[in-house]
């Protein structure tokens, strides 16, 4: 009999991103309270001040602007999110679950990229994003 128990795991490892800067999230909340004509500019100021805050990029991608702008913002959030995932230990596979609020900015960016790609007729990109979302969290696709 061994003194070292064997732990069996199933499935891919799960990655949770570190929490975003609370000051940035407070600034984003304040920006979203601004009147409609200046809201997007206020959110853009948050993204400029805290460019690693994925929630800001996801929010910009979800605001009512043109499809190309939504696509561009979503792509920035997606790529910054991939960088953040890699820094958190993700190696290209494994779960990134919606159940963790820290992952919302990345998953929202990916969902927004899917929607924006679909809106501009880039159906192969939209399909890849939808598949990636299902692979990251098969139980809960955002939006």
Secondary structure as GFF3:
##gff-version 3
##sequence-region A 1 143
A	DSSP	alpha_helix	22	32	.	.	.	ID=ss1
A	DSSP	alpha_helix	36	49	.	.	.	ID=ss2
A	DSSP	alpha_helix	54	62	.	.	.	ID=ss3
A	DSSP	alpha_helix	67	87	.	.	.	ID=ss4
A	DSSP	three_ten_helix	101	103	.	.	.	ID=ss5
A	DSSP	alpha_helix	104	119	.	.	.	ID=ss6
A	DSSP	alpha_helix	123	136	.	.	.	ID=ss7
###
